[in-house]
Amino acid sequence: QVELVESGGGLVQAGGSLRLSCAASGRTFTRSDMAWFRQCPGKEREFVAAISWSGASTYYADSVKGRFTISRDNAKNTVYLQMNSLKPEDTAVYYCAATRAIITGPIMDAGMEFWGKGTLVTVSS
């Protein structure tokens, strides 16, 4: 089993940066592909970024490509989402998720097995 806890959310001005962290526990973390999703009030959860268990492959939604970077440190059991050049439309609850399946690109939330409770990111204009 995998337990995920997000942190690093908060209030930031447009154009600013924020780094989210997802601390994972469980023996399967190293062999789990990881992803970040986000959800705005009244909207469905959407894919943001994903990373393979080895860190060799990364995938991004077009809306964040070039601004966000996903990474992981398996020694620390942690996955990160570095968010730069933030825009008001990035405001959302950000969720960390894990799967034992292989992620090959943008993925539906139904494809993930384990979820954190989310951390709120608010970008002011």
Contact map, one row per residue, 1 for C-alpha under 8 A:
11100000000000000000000001110000000000000000000000000000000000000000000000000000000000000000000000000000000000000000000000000
11110000000000000000000111111000000000000000000000000000000000000000000000000000000000000000000001000000000000000100000000000
11111000000000000000000111000000000000000000000000000000000000000000000000000000000000000000000000000000000000000111000000000
01111100000000000000011110000000000000000000000000000000000000000000000000000000000000000000000110000000000000000111100000000
00111110000000000000011100000000000000000000000000000000000000000000000000000000000000000000000100000000000000000001110000000
00011111000000000001111000000000000000000000000000000000000000000000000000000000000000000000001100000000000000000001111000000
00001111100000000001110000000000000000000000000000000000000000000000000000000000000000000000000000000000000000000000001000000
00000111110000000111100000000000000000000000000000000000000000000000000000000000000000000000000000000000000000000000001000000
00000011111000000111000000000000000000000000000000000000000000000000000000000000000000000000000000000000000000000000001111000
00000001111100000000000000000000000000000000000000000000000000000000000000000000000000000000000000000000000000000000001111000
00000000111110000000000000000000000000000000000000000000000000000000000000000000000000000000000000000000000000000000000011110
00000000011111011100000000000000000000000000000000000000000000000000000000000000000000000000000000000000000000000000000011110
00000000001111110000000000000000000000000000000000000000000000000000000000000000000001000000000000000000000000000000000000111
00000000000111110000000000000000000000000000000000000000000000000000000000000000000011110000000000000000000000000000000000111
00000000000011111000000000000000000000000000000000000000000000000000000000000000000111100000000000000000000000000000000000000
00000000000111111100000000000000000000000000000000000000000000000000000000000000000111000000000000000000000000000000000000000
00000000000100111110000000000000000000000000000000000000000000000000000000000000011111000000000000000000000000000000000000000
00000001100100011111000000000000000000000000000000000000000000000000000000000000011100000000000000000000000000000000000000000
00000001100000001111100000000000000000000000000000000000000000000000000000000001111000000000000000000000000000000000000000000
00000111100000000111110000000000000000000000000000000000000000000000000000000001111000000000000000000000000000000000000000000
00000111000000000011111000000000000000000000000000000000000000000000000000000111100000000000000000000000000000000000000000000
00011110000000000001111100000000000000000000000000000000000000000000000000000111000000000000000100000000000000000000000000000
00011100000000000000111110000000000000000000000000000000000000000000000000001110000000000000000000000000000000000000000000000
01111000000000000000011111001000000000000000000000000000000000000000000000001110000000000000000000000000000000000000000000000
01110000000000000000001111101000000000000000000000000000000000000000000000001000000000000000000000000000000000000000000000000
11100000000000000000000111111000000000000000000000000000000000000000000000000000000000000000000000000000000000000000000000000
11000000000000000000000011111100000000000000000000000000000000000000000000000000000000000000000000000000000000000000000000000
11000000000000000000000001111111000000000000000000000000000000000000000000000000000000000000000000010000000000000000000000000
01000000000000000000000111111111000000000000000000001000000000000000000001001000000000000000000000000000000000000000000000000
00000000000000000000000000111111000000000000000000001100000000000000000001001000000000000000000000000000000000000000000000000
00000000000000000000000000011111100000000000000000001100000000000000000000000000000000000000000000010000000000000000000000000
00000000000000000000000000011111110000000000000000011000000000000000000000000000000000000000000001111000000000000000000000000
00000000000000000000000000000011111000000000000001111000000000000000000000000000000000000000000001111110000000000000000000000
00000000000000000000000000000001111100000000000001111000000000000000000000000010000000000000000111100000000000000000000000000
00000000000000000000000000000000111110000000001111100000000000000000000000000000000000000000000111000000000000000000000000000
00000000000000000000000000000000011111000000001111000000000000000000000000000000100000000000011110000000000000000000000000000
00000000000000000000000000000000001111100000111110000000000000000000000000000000000000000000011110000000000010000000000000000
00000000000000000000000000000000000111110000111100000000000000000000000000000000000000000001111000000000000000000000000000000
00000000000000000000000000000000000011111011110000000000000000000000000000000000000000000001110000000000000000000000000000000
00000000000000000000000000000000000001111111100000000000000000000000000000000000000000000011100000000000000000000000000000000
00000000000000000000000000000000000000111110000000000000000000000000000000000000000000000001000000000000000000000000000000000
00000000000000000000000000000000000000011111000000000000000000000000000000000000000000000000000000000000000000000000000000000
00000000000000000000000000000000000000111111100000000000000000000000000000000000000000000000000000000000000000000000000000000
00000000000000000000000000000000000000110111110000000000000000000000000000000000000000000000000000000000000000000000000000000
00000000000000000000000000000000000011110011111000000000000000000000000000000000000000000000000000000000000010000000000000000
00000000000000000000000000000000000011100001111100000000000000000000000000000000000000000000000000000000000110000000000000000
00000000000000000000000000000000001111000000111110000000000110000000000000000000000000000000000000000000011110000000000000000
00000000000000000000000000000000001111000000011111000000000110010000000000000000000000000000000000000000010000000000000000000
00000000000000000000000000000000001110000000001111100000011110000000110000000000000000000000000000000000010000000000000000000
00000000000000000000000000000000111100000000000111110000011100000000010000000000000000000000000000000010110000000000000000000
00000000000000000000000000000000111000000000000011111011111000000000011100000000000000000000000000000010000000000000000000000
00000000000000000000000000000001110000000000000001111111110000000000000000000000000000000000000000000110000000000000000000000
00000000000000000000000000001111110000000000000000111111000000000000000000000000000000000000000000000000000000000000000000000
00000000000000000000000000000110000000000000000000011111100000000000000000000000000000000000000000000000000000000000000000000
00000000000000000000000000000000000000000000000000111111110000000000001100000000000000000000000000000000000000000000000000000
00000000000000000000000000000000000000000000000000111111110000000000000000000000000000000000000000000000000000000000000000000
00000000000000000000000000000000000000000000000000110111111000000000000000000000000000000000000000000000000000000000000000000
00000000000000000000000000000000000000000000000011110011111100000000010000000000000000000000000000000000000000000000000000000
00000000000000000000000000000000000000000000000011100000111110000000000000000000000000000000000000000001110000000000000000000
00000000000000000000000000000000000000000000001111000000011111011000000000000000000000000000000000000000110000000000000000000
00000000000000000000000000000000000000000000001110000000001111111000000000000000000000000000000000000000010000000000000000000
00000000000000000000000000000000000000000000000000000000000111111000000000000000000000000000000000000000000000000000000000000
00000000000000000000000000000000000000000000000000000000000011111000000000000000000000000000000000000000000000000000000000000
00000000000000000000000000000000000000000000000100000000000111111111000000000000000000000000000000000000000000000000000000000
00000000000000000000000000000000000000000000000000000000000111111111000000000000000000000000000000000000000000000000000000000
00000000000000000000000000000000000000000000000000000000000000011111100000000000000000000000000000000000000000000000000000000
00000000000000000000000000000000000000000000000000000000000000011111100000000000001111000000000000000000000000000000000000000
00000000000000000000000000000000000000000000000000000000000000011111110000000000111100000000000000000000000000000000000000000
00000000000000000000000000000000000000000000000010000000000000000111111000000001111000000000000000000000000000000000000000000
00000000000000000000000000000000000000000000000011100000010000000001111100000011110000000000000000000000000000000000000000000
00000000000000000000000000000000000000000000000000100010000000000000111110000011100000000000000000000000000000000000000000000
00000000000000000000000000000000000000000000000000100010000000000000011111001111000000000000000000000000000000000000000000000
00000000000000000000000000000000000000000000000000000000000000000000001111111110000000000000000000000000000000000000000000000
00000000000000000000000000001100000000000000000000000000000000000000000111111110000000000000000000000000000000000000000000000
00000000000000000000000000000000000000000000000000000000000000000000000011111100000000000000000000000000000000000000000000000
00000000000000000000000000000000000000000000000000000000000000000000000011111100000000000000000000000000000000000000000000000
00000000000000000000001110001100000000000000000000000000000000000000000111111110000000000000000000000000000000000000000000000
00000000000000000000111100000000000000000000000000000000000000000000000111111111000000000000000000000000000000000000000000000
00000000000000000000111100000000010000000000000000000000000000000000011111001111100000000000000000000000000000000000000000000
00000000000000000011110000000000000000000000000000000000000000000000111100000111110000000000000000000000000000000000000000000
00000000000000000011100000000000000100000000000000000000000000000001111000000011111000000000000000000000000000000000000000000
00000000000000001111000000000000000000000000000000000000000000000001110000000001111100000000000000000000000000000000000000000
00000000000000001111000000000000000000000000000000000000000000000011100000000000111111000000000000000000000000000000000000000
00000000000000111100000000000000000000000000000000000000000000000011000000000000011111000000000000000000000000000000000000000
00000000000001111000000000000000000000000000000000000000000000000010000000000000001111100000000000000000000000000000000000000
00000000000011111000000000000000000000000000000000000000000000000010000000000000001111110100000000000000000000000000000000100
00000000000001100000000000000000000000000000000000000000000000000000000000000000000011111110000000000000000000000000000000111
00000000000001000000000000000000000000000000000000000000000000000000000000000000000001111110000000000000000000000000000001111
00000000000000000000000000000000000000000000000000000000000000000000000000000000000000111110000000000000000000000000000000100
00000000000000000000000000000000000000000000000000000000000000000000000000000000000001111111000000000000000000000000000011100
00000000000000000000000000000000000000010000000000000000000000000000000000000000000000111111100000000000000000000000000111100
00000000000000000000000000000000000001111000000000000000000000000000000000000000000000000111110000000000000000000000000111000
00000000000000000000000000000000000001110000000000000000000000000000000000000000000000000011111000000000000000000000011110000
00000000000000000000000000000000000111100000000000000000000000000000000000000000000000000001111100000000000000000000011110000
00000100000000000000000000000000000111000000000000000000000000000000000000000000000000000000111110000000000000000011111000000
00011100000000000000010000000000011110000000000000000000000000000000000000000000000000000000011111000000000000000011110000000
00010000000000000000000000000000011110000000000000000000000000000000000000000000000000000000001111100000000000011111000000000
01000000000000000000000000000001111000000000000000000000000000000000000000000000000000000000000111110000000000011110000000000
00000000000000000000000000000001110000000000000000000000000000000000000000000000000000000000000011111100000000111100000000000
00000000000000000000000000010011100000000000000000000000000000000000000000000000000000000000000001111100000000001000000000000
00000000000000000000000000000001100000000000000000000000000000000000000000000000000000000000000000111110000000000000000000000
00000000000000000000000000000000100000000000000000010000000000000000000000000000000000000000000000111111000000000000000000000
00000000000000000000000000000000100000000000000001110000000000000000000000000000000000000000000000001111111000000000000000000
00000000000000000000000000000000000000000000000000000000001000000000000000000000000000000000000000000111111000000000000000000
00000000000000000000000000000000000000000000000001000000001100000000000000000000000000000000000000000011111000000000000000000
00000000000000000000000000000000000000000000001111000000001110000000000000000000000000000000000000000011111100000000000000000
00000000000000000000000000000000000000000000001000000000000000000000000000000000000000000000000000000011111110100000000000000
00000000000000000000000000000000000000000000011000000000000000000000000000000000000000000000000000000000011111110000000000000
00000000000000000000000000000000000010000000111000000000000000000000000000000000000000000000000000000000001111110000000000000
00000000000000000000000000000000000000000000000000000000000000000000000000000000000000000000000000000000000111111000000000000
00000000000000000000000000000000000000000000000000000000000000000000000000000000000000000000000000100000001111111000000000000
00000000000000000000000000000000000000000000000000000000000000000000000000000000000000000000000011100000000111111110000000000
00000000000000000000000000000000000000000000000000000000000000000000000000000000000000000000000011110000000001111110000000000
01110000000000000000000000000000000000000000000000000000000000000000000000000000000000000000000011100000000000011111000000000
00110000000000000000000000000000000000000000000000000000000000000000000000000000000000000000001111000000000000011111100000000
00111100000000000000000000000000000000000000000000000000000000000000000000000000000000000000001110000000000000000111110000000
00011100000000000000000000000000000000000000000000000000000000000000000000000000000000000000001100000000000000000011111000000
00001100000000000000000000000000000000000000000000000000000000000000000000000000000000000000111100000000000000000001111100000
00000111110000000000000000000000000000000000000000000000000000000000000000000000000000000000111000000000000000000000111110000
00000000110000000000000000000000000000000000000000000000000000000000000000000000000000000011110000000000000000000000011111000
00000000111100000000000000000000000000000000000000000000000000000000000000000000000000000111110000000000000000000000001111100
00000000111100000000000000000000000000000000000000000000000000000000000000000000000000010111000000000000000000000000000111110
00000000001111000000000000000000000000000000000000000000000000000000000000000000000001111110000000000000000000000000000011111
00000000001111000000000000000000000000000000000000000000000000000000000000000000000000110000000000000000000000000000000001111
00000000000011000000000000000000000000000000000000000000000000000000000000000000000000110000000000000000000000000000000000111
